[in-house]
Amino acid sequence: MAYQAIGLGAVADDGTGDNLRDGADKVNDNFVELYTLLGNATALSSGISSTATVVTLTSPVITGPTISGVIGGTQTSATITTLTSTTINGLSSLAVGTLALAAGSITDSSGAIDFGNENLVTTGTFGAGTTTLGDLTVGTITSTGATIVLEGATDDAYETTLTVTDPTADRTITFPNITGTVVTTGDTNTVSGTMISPDTVAEANMADDAIGAAQLKTLVTLLIKNSSGTTLKTLYAAGA
């Protein structure tokens, strides 16, 4: 209902204004509308108070509002029990205590959500697609894939890939409690004498012709010759 103004006439008692009954009816209608909007039609809500610039709601329950435009100021304390089928857009920041999502997701139109220097804790399962992380501290890592790709310090077209053969039983690879470099079968000139314990390399561990003159630090050579001086066999041994 639109506001109803009482007709006062041009001057007092000129007979052009509302009569007493019509004027009182307008006053009554205006108050009924206020009491309906701000109360239960017979009493105003006791949870509403205001000053010239602030309207205060005490323990409010707001049902079914449609809010548009810009809401300014600071909400210092509030509890939203349930948001159903609700999208909140345009927030530059949102400070909350515990945020519980019964179902759904948190998304951003740019495709990136920045939690800043905060700790994310979950007792459930953390799932991610292609994910870029800084420092990551975790407990046990279980991967359903077969590879881990390391970019290295330079973001370029080259990466190092750690991969495993599909296991047929539980396997354990243990890194020792010592600083060093991992040696692969494609490596050369990395294994040093300090990496081999004394008396650990037996003849059965050496392939034929695997150790020649180049593998000995100091060299003594024994030549076996026939009566005409032709060398039949050359033997190498470690020198003093």
Phi and psi in degrees as a GROMACS rama.xvg file:
@    title "Ramachandran Plot"
@    xaxis  label "Phi"
@    yaxis  label "Psi"
@TYPE xy
-76.7152  154.284  ALA-2
-59.26  137.111  TYR-3
-109.403  115.814  GLN-4
-90.2616  141.583  ALA-5
-78.1212  128.623  ILE-6
-73.1732  117.647  GLY-7
-95.3809  -11.8248  LEU-8
82.1014  173.109  GLY-9
-77.3838  -42.9189  ALA-10
-138.807  167.76  VAL-11
-61.8404  134.732  ALA-12
58.7329  35.0415  ASP-13
-92.4213  -0.519575  ASP-14
79.0013  6.7404  GLY-15
-101.01  -10.1018  THR-16
-87.4668  -179.612  GLY-17
-67.6147  145.653  ASP-18
-75.4173  173.66  ASN-19
-59.5352  -41.7687  LEU-20
-67.6581  -44.7906  ARG-21
-65.8426  -40.1278  ASP-22
-63.2954  -44.3713  GLY-23
-65.6709  -34.0747  ALA-24
-65.1734  -40.1418  ASP-25
-64.8947  -43.2044  LYS-26
-59.8992  -43.6343  VAL-27
-63.3451  -45.3944  ASN-28
-61.9152  -41.3548  ASP-29
-61.6178  -42.9234  ASN-30
-69.7931  -36.1795  PHE-31
-60.5309  -41.8082  VAL-32
-65.0644  -42.5604  GLU-33
-62.0894  -45.578  LEU-34
-67.3739  -28.969  TYR-35
-74.0258  -40.4587  THR-36
-74.3394  -35.4544  LEU-37
-109.714  9.69973  LEU-38
-160.539  -143.613  GLY-39
-114.448  24.8954  ASN-40
84.4586  -19.7065  ALA-41
-118.539  -20.838  THR-42
-144.342  143.352  ALA-43
-74.689  151.071  LEU-44
-63.9689  135.69  SER-45
-81.0202  -7.20548  SER-46
-94.0352  11.5484  GLY-47
-115.647  128.556  ILE-48
-142.37  160.603  SER-49
-155.9  158.012  SER-50
-117.329  -165.912  THR-51
-66.7059  -24.6247  ALA-52
-125.759  -10.3038  THR-53
-130.133  129.915  VAL-54
-106.109  125.627  VAL-55
-112.299  129.457  THR-56
-108.908  123.968  LEU-57
-95.4193  118.391  THR-58
48.2131  57.0078  SER-59
-80.9389  152.825  PRO-60
-122.945  110.976  VAL-61
-100.582  119.449  ILE-62
-111.518  125.247  THR-63
58.5244  41.7782  GLY-64
-84.9408  154.949  PRO-65
-115.775  111.191  THR-66
-110.638  125.357  ILE-67
-130.992  167.357  SER-68
86.4592  -156.528  GLY-69
-112.516  128.343  VAL-70
-104.311  117.513  ILE-71
-100.443  177.378  GLY-72
90.3183  -169.288  GLY-73
-125.126  126.658  THR-74
-89.6029  109.774  GLN-75
-85.2237  -25.6662  THR-76
-158.586  127.89  SER-77
-165.61  152.999  ALA-78
-128.279  118.65  THR-79
-102.265  110.854  ILE-80
-72.2336  -46.8898  THR-81
-145.544  132.486  THR-82
-114.357  118.73  LEU-83
-110.974  125.326  THR-84
50.6205  51.0633  SER-85
-119.335  135.811  THR-86
-116.352  127.275  THR-87
-108.751  116.528  ILE-88
-113.952  155.997  ASN-89
79.8497  16.0651  GLY-90
-85.8341  124.973  LEU-91
-82.536  -26.1336  SER-92
-157.927  152.128  SER-93
-146.167  115.951  LEU-94
-102.855  117.593  ALA-95
-134.787  165.28  VAL-96
-84.5022  -97.8884  GLY-97
-99.6302  125.21  THR-98
-111.045  116.093  LEU-99
-111.223  125.504  ALA-100
-105.549  114.896  LEU-101
-65.8044  -36.1224  ALA-102
-164.825  152.429  ALA-103
120.052  -156.944  GLY-104
-155.171  164.46  SER-105
-108.907  120.86  ILE-106
-129.288  163.473  THR-107
-136.604  139.232  ASP-108
-64.0199  -24.2403  SER-109
-80.0791  -12.0764  SER-110
85.236  6.06482  GLY-111
-135.164  130.269  ALA-112
-118.463  122.922  ILE-113
-106.809  117.271  ASP-114
-92.3  4.0715  PHE-115
64.4639  -151.651  GLY-116
-88.4624  65.0456  ASN-117
-124.147  158.287  GLU-118
-97.4971  129.608  ASN-119
-103.364  121.709  LEU-120
-121.44  132.369  VAL-121
-141.498  143.265  THR-122
-98.9808  -0.604014  THR-123
-102.337  -147.011  GLY-124
-104.869  130.026  THR-125
-97.6343  117.71  PHE-126
-112.261  140.278  GLY-127
-150.263  149.241  ALA-128
-86.3309  -125.889  GLY-129
-76.3069  113.982  THR-130
-125.658  134.075  THR-131
-104.873  122.939  THR-132
-124.768  151.98  LEU-133
-86.8587  -125.188  GLY-134
-71.4441  134.238  ASP-135
-130.235  121.353  LEU-136
-113.35  119.05  THR-137
-137.125  170.017  VAL-138
-89.5305  -119.095  GLY-139
-78.8332  132.496  THR-140
-104.668  123.979  ILE-141
-114.838  118.024  THR-142
-109.479  133.925  SER-143
-87.3814  -5.71601  THR-144
-95.1696  -176.876  GLY-145
-112.084  -3.87754  ALA-146
-135.946  152.635  THR-147
-125.141  124.52  ILE-148
-105.352  124.937  VAL-149
-108.131  121.098  LEU-150
-74.8269  -37.7323  GLU-151
89.8713  -174.58  GLY-152
-71.0499  -23.9368  ALA-153
-109.76  124.33  THR-154
-79.937  96.0252  ASP-155
-140.983  -161.546  ASP-156
-84.4933  3.41077  ALA-157
-117.564  133.365  TYR-158
-136.064  162.488  GLU-159
-106.811  126.776  THR-160
-111.574  123.947  THR-161
-95.4578  125.384  LEU-162
-135.436  159.437  THR-163
-128.522  147.662  VAL-164
-73.9598  140.749  THR-165
-54.0322  114.088  ASP-166
-73.6952  145.591  PRO-167
-103.523  -2.16333  THR-168
-158.773  169.757  ALA-169
-67.0007  128.487  ASP-170
-122.139  148.692  ARG-171
-130.902  124.606  THR-172
-111.404  120.705  ILE-173
-108.842  127.062  THR-174
-89.0882  128.108  PHE-175
-69.6837  163.163  PRO-176
-82.7841  68.1117  ASN-177
-159.911  150.05  ILE-178
-84.6524  135.742  THR-179
178.683  -170.97  GLY-180
-113.541  133.46  THR-181
-71.6825  131.813  VAL-182
-104.058  132.922  VAL-183
-111.166  168.554  THR-184
-67.3305  -19.9453  THR-185
-89.368  2.13216  GLY-186
-85.0507  155.178  ASP-187
-138.445  148.265  THR-188
60.065  28.9905  ASN-189
-106.901  -36.9615  THR-190
-69.3618  126.767  VAL-191
-111.421  167.872  SER-192
-62.9484  -29.394  GLY-193
-70.4077  -13.4949  THR-194
-86.7593  -7.62513  MET-195
-113.97  121.719  ILE-196
-68.9715  149.051  SER-197
-59.295  142.841  PRO-198
61.5311  27.1048  ASP-199
-101.107  -15.4608  THR-200
-102.046  108.98  VAL-201
-100.044  168.991  ALA-202
-56.937  -34.4835  GLU-203
-66.7723  -19.4957  ALA-204
-88.1431  -3.10653  ASN-205
-111.064  129.595  MET-206
-74.8032  158.468  ALA-207
-57.7958  133.453  ASP-208
61.9413  22.5338  ASP-209
-77.606  -25.8293  ALA-210
-115.359  115.965  ILE-211
-122.278  -165.592  GLY-212
-59.8398  -35.4638  ALA-213
-67.8706  -22.2972  ALA-214
-89.1323  -5.53932  GLN-215
-99.2864  135.258  LEU-216
-66.6751  -49.218  LYS-217
-124.03  153.345  THR-218
-129.983  135.058  LEU-219
-122.288  129.28  VAL-220
-111.76  132.635  THR-221
-117.687  119.248  LEU-222
-102.288  127.781  LEU-223
-102.816  117.908  ILE-224
-121.56  159.186  LYS-225
-87.9707  -176.243  ASN-226
-65.3386  -20.8944  SER-227
-91.9496  1.21066  SER-228
91.802  3.31507  GLY-229
-78.8866  132.304  THR-230
-72.4131  121.484  THR-231
-94.8262  -32.4117  LEU-232
-154.229  140.554  LYS-233
-116.214  126.323  THR-234
-112.622  135.968  LEU-235
-112.987  145.2  TYR-236
-146.378  157.189  ALA-237
-70.547  135.971  ALA-238
-83.2804  -174.34  GLY-239
